[in-house]
Amino acid sequence: MTGRTWPFIKKWLKFIFLCAVFMSMLWGCAMTPKKSFFTNDKSGLPGEERIISVQTGLPVSSDILWADLDTVQVIYVGEKHRYAAHHRVQLKVIKELFKRYPELSIGMEMFDRSYQHVLNLWSSGKLDQEIFLKKTHWYANWKFDFELYHDILNFIKEKNIPLVGLNIPFHIPPKIAVGGIDSLMDDDRKYIPEKINVSDTDHRAYVQEVFTHHPHIRGRDNFENFYVAQCVWDDAMAESVALNLKENKMVVLAGIGHVQKFGIPDRVLDRTGSDFRIILPTSSTTESEHPAADYLWITPPNKKRHSSPDD
């Protein structure tokens, strides 16, 4: 190995590590306990499921939830990506809202904007699953087991529901974290949102905590780049929601870290003025220190589905 080869390898190892960190952030970070909710009320749901109002700390029925969702335009349903129970909650919400609002659209973090033409073909029923996976480069980009999303995406296809790719290409946030926005080439710059909000102190504190838990990327005063990368990520998805919202309701599916109010939701609100609700599926009976959601949908203890090799 030559002297010039080793620095090049180190640079790529650092970039690969940052990609892994950003993929771990897709999970959404663990919430710190504030208070516990204990209830035997089943909220009209099967098994161990409950719906809790974060505002009151009390259980609510599914009918009350649906009535509340009638009053807003955007509904965010978070997830930890490998937990099948979270995706079942997402599908329940989608099915109920589709019954009420056939013009419903669905935005998903799992696809970036460059695949929108493929998503349109899927929604119109013109692709089979094998071709869809190839054309979206599912296992190169998202990597999580497709079976976790199978039922949601099949329902979208069956009902011809418009599907919106919210994300920017997955390689862009790690590049910003390493070298800042100014380091991007023109092909990447075209995906950067016009407006980037880096002034939310609660959001900054949240990302700082994430950064602190990954000490190997610290040094060289690079937290600012790391933070800007996260803001670009959230603002880009917010921009995608805003551009596709129109008069219809939209359900947004994204990781728990992204659907907290200071992530995508407040950034969409700033662009559109459209009110929203946030539902977080969880098997925990705690809420976070800040009002991260409007409802907790308590599920049985999560059982992980198959994970990808990079998971």
C-alpha positions in Angstrom: 0.0 0.0 0.0 1.5 3.4 -1.0 1.6 6.4 1.2 -0.9 8.2 -1.1 -3.4 5.3 -1.0 -3.9 5.2 2.8 -5.3 8.8 3.1 -7.7 8.0 0.3 -8.9 4.8 2.1 -9.3 6.7 5.4 -11.4 9.3 3.7 -13.7 6.7 2.2 -14.0 4.8 5.5 -15.0 8.0 7.2 -17.7 8.6 4.5 -19.0 5.1 4.9 -19.2 5.5 8.7 -21.2 8.7 8.3 -23.6 7.0 6.0 -24.1 4.3 8.6 -24.7 7.0 11.3 -27.3 8.7 9.1 -29.0 5.4 8.5 -29.2 4.8 12.2 -30.8 8.2 12.6 -33.5 6.9 10.2 -34.7 4.8 13.1 -35.5 7.9 15.2 -33.7 8.2 18.5 -35.0 6.8 21.8 -37.2 9.1 23.8 -36.3 10.1 27.3 -39.0 9.3 29.9 -41.2 12.0 31.2 -44.3 10.2 32.5 -45.9 6.8 32.2 -49.4 6.0 31.0 -51.1 3.0 32.6 -54.5 2.0 31.5 -56.7 -1.0 31.0 -58.9 0.8 28.5 -58.7 -0.9 25.1 -59.8 2.1 23.1 -61.9 -0.2 20.9 -58.7 -1.8 19.5 -57.7 -5.5 19.4 -55.3 -7.2 21.8 -53.0 -5.0 23.7 -53.3 -1.9 21.5 -54.2 1.5 23.0 -54.4 5.0 21.7 -53.2 7.7 24.2 -53.7 11.4 23.9 -50.3 13.0 24.7 -52.0 16.3 25.6 -54.2 14.6 28.4 -52.2 11.4 29.1 -55.6 9.6 28.8 -56.7 6.8 26.5 -59.0 7.7 23.6 -61.2 5.6 21.3 -60.3 5.1 17.7 -63.5 6.9 16.8 -62.2 10.0 18.7 -58.9 9.7 16.9 -60.5 9.5 13.4 -62.8 12.5 14.2 -59.8 14.6 15.2 -57.9 13.6 12.1 -60.9 14.8 10.1 -60.0 18.4 11.2 -56.4 18.5 9.7 -54.8 18.1 6.3 -51.5 16.3 7.1 -51.2 13.2 9.3 -47.8 12.0 10.2 -47.3 8.4 11.4 -43.9 7.6 12.6 -42.0 4.3 12.7 -38.9 2.5 13.8 -38.3 1.0 10.5 -37.7 -2.7 11.4 -40.8 -3.0 13.6 -43.7 -4.7 11.9 -46.2 -3.5 14.5 -45.5 0.1 13.5 -46.2 -0.6 9.9 -49.5 -2.3 10.8 -50.5 0.9 12.6 -49.6 2.9 9.6 -51.7 0.7 7.4 -54.7 1.0 9.7 -54.5 4.8 9.6 -54.2 4.8 5.8 -57.1 2.4 5.3 -59.4 4.4 7.6 -58.5 7.7 6.0 -58.9 6.3 2.5 -62.4 5.2 3.3 -63.2 8.8 4.3 -61.1 10.6 1.8 -60.6 8.7 -1.5 -58.4 11.6 -2.8 -55.8 10.8 -0.1 -52.2 10.8 -1.0 -49.2 9.2 0.8 -45.7 10.6 1.2 -42.9 8.2 2.1 -39.4 8.8 3.4 -38.3 5.6 1.8 -38.1 7.0 -1.7 -36.3 10.0 -3.1 -37.7 12.5 -5.6 -35.7 11.1 -8.5 -37.9 8.0 -8.5 -41.2 9.8 -8.7 -41.9 8.5 -12.2 -41.5 4.9 -11.0 -43.8 5.6 -8.0 -46.5 7.0 -10.4 -46.3 3.7 -12.4 -46.7 1.7 -9.2 -49.7 3.7 -8.0 -51.4 3.2 -11.4 -50.9 -0.5 -11.2 -48.5 -0.8 -14.1 -45.5 -2.5 -12.3 -45.2 -5.8 -10.6 -43.2 -6.1 -7.4 -40.0 -7.5 -8.9 -39.7 -4.6 -11.4 -40.7 -2.1 -8.8 -37.9 -3.2 -6.5 -35.4 -3.0 -9.3 -36.5 0.3 -10.6 -36.5 2.0 -7.2 -33.2 0.3 -6.3 -34.9 -0.6 -3.0 -32.1 -2.7 -1.5 -29.4 -0.2 -2.6 -31.2 2.8 -1.2 -33.5 1.9 1.6 -32.1 -1.6 2.5 -34.8 -2.6 5.0 -36.8 -5.8 4.3 -39.4 -5.0 1.7 -41.9 -7.4 3.5 -42.2 -4.7 6.2 -43.7 -2.4 3.7 -45.4 -4.9 1.4 -48.9 -4.5 2.7 -48.8 -0.7 2.7 -47.4 -0.5 -0.8 -49.8 -3.2 -2.1 -52.8 -1.2 -0.7 -51.5 1.9 -2.5 -51.3 0.0 -5.7 -54.6 -1.7 -5.3 -56.4 1.6 -4.6 -54.4 3.7 -7.1 -53.4 6.1 -4.3 -50.9 8.8 -5.3 -47.5 8.0 -3.8 -45.0 10.7 -3.3 -41.2 10.2 -2.8 -40.3 12.7 -0.1 -36.6 12.2 0.3 -33.5 13.5 -1.4 -30.9 11.0 -2.7 -29.5 9.2 0.4 -25.9 10.0 -0.3 -26.4 13.8 0.0 -26.8 14.2 3.8 -23.5 12.4 4.6 -21.7 14.5 2.0 -23.0 17.7 3.7 -22.0 16.3 7.1 -18.5 15.8 5.9 -17.9 19.0 3.8 -20.9 21.3 4.2 -23.3 22.4 1.5 -20.6 24.3 -0.4 -18.8 21.0 -1.1 -21.7 19.6 -3.2 -21.5 19.3 -7.0 -24.3 20.7 -9.1 -26.0 17.3 -9.6 -26.5 17.2 -5.8 -27.2 20.9 -5.3 -30.4 20.7 -7.3 -32.0 18.6 -4.5 -31.3 21.2 -1.8 -34.5 23.0 -0.6 -34.8 26.7 -1.2 -35.5 27.3 2.5 -33.4 25.6 5.3 -34.3 26.4 8.9 -31.4 26.0 11.3 -32.8 28.3 14.0 -34.9 25.9 16.0 -33.2 25.5 19.4 -35.1 22.4 20.4 -34.3 20.7 17.2 -30.6 21.7 17.5 -30.5 20.2 21.1 -32.1 17.0 19.8 -29.6 16.6 17.0 -26.7 17.5 19.4 -27.8 14.6 21.6 -27.6 12.3 18.6 -24.2 13.7 17.6 -22.9 13.2 21.2 -23.9 9.5 21.0 -21.7 9.0 17.9 -18.3 10.3 19.3 -16.3 8.9 16.4 -17.6 11.6 14.0 -16.7 14.4 16.4 -13.7 16.6 15.9 -12.7 19.3 13.4 -15.7 21.3 14.8 -18.0 19.5 12.4 -21.2 19.6 14.4 -22.5 22.5 12.4 -22.1 20.6 9.1 -23.8 17.6 10.8 -26.7 19.8 12.0 -27.1 21.5 8.6 -27.2 18.0 7.0 -30.1 17.1 9.3 -32.0 20.3 8.6 -31.5 19.9 4.8 -32.9 16.4 5.2 -36.0 17.5 7.1 -36.6 20.6 5.0 -36.3 18.7 1.8 -38.9 16.3 2.9 -41.1 19.2 4.1 -40.7 20.8 0.7 -41.8 17.6 -1.0 -44.9 17.5 1.2 -45.7 21.1 0.5 -45.3 20.8 -3.3 -47.7 17.8 -3.4 -50.3 18.7 -0.8 -52.8 20.7 -2.9 -56.4 20.3 -1.5 -56.1 16.6 -0.5 -55.2 15.0 2.8 -51.8 13.4 3.0 -50.4 10.7 5.2 -46.7 11.0 5.8 -44.7 7.9 6.7 -41.2 8.6 8.1 -38.9 7.7 11.0 -39.8 8.9 14.5 -37.0 11.4 14.5 -38.3 13.1 11.4 -42.0 13.3 12.4 -41.4 15.0 15.7 -42.9 18.5 15.4 -39.6 20.3 14.9 -38.6 17.8 12.1 -40.9 17.7 9.1 -44.2 18.9 10.5 -43.3 22.4 11.6 -41.4 22.9 8.4 -44.5 22.0 6.4 -46.6 24.2 8.5 -44.3 27.1 7.8 -44.6 26.5 4.1 -48.3 25.8 3.8 -50.1 26.8 7.0 -51.8 23.4 7.0 -52.5 21.9 10.4 -51.4 18.4 11.3 -51.5 15.6 13.8 -48.7 13.2 14.7 -49.2 9.6 15.7 -46.2 7.6 17.1 -46.6 3.8 17.3 -44.7 2.5 20.3 -44.7 -0.3 22.8 -43.4 2.0 25.5 -45.7 3.7 28.0 -43.7 6.9 28.2 -43.7 10.2 26.3 -40.7 12.4 25.6 -39.7 15.6 27.4 -41.2 17.7 24.6 -44.6 17.3 23.0 -43.2 15.2 20.1 -46.6 13.8 19.1 -50.3 14.2 19.5 -51.1 10.5 20.0 -49.2 7.4 21.1 -50.5 4.2 19.6 -49.4 1.6 22.0 -48.7 -1.8 20.3 -47.6 -5.1 21.8 -43.9 -5.5 22.4 -42.2 -5.1 19.0 -40.9 -8.1 17.1 -38.2 -7.2 14.6 -38.7 -8.5 11.1 -35.7 -9.6 8.9 -33.1 -6.9 8.8 -30.8 -6.0 5.9 -27.1 -6.8 6.1 -26.4 -3.1 6.5 -29.0 -2.6 9.3 
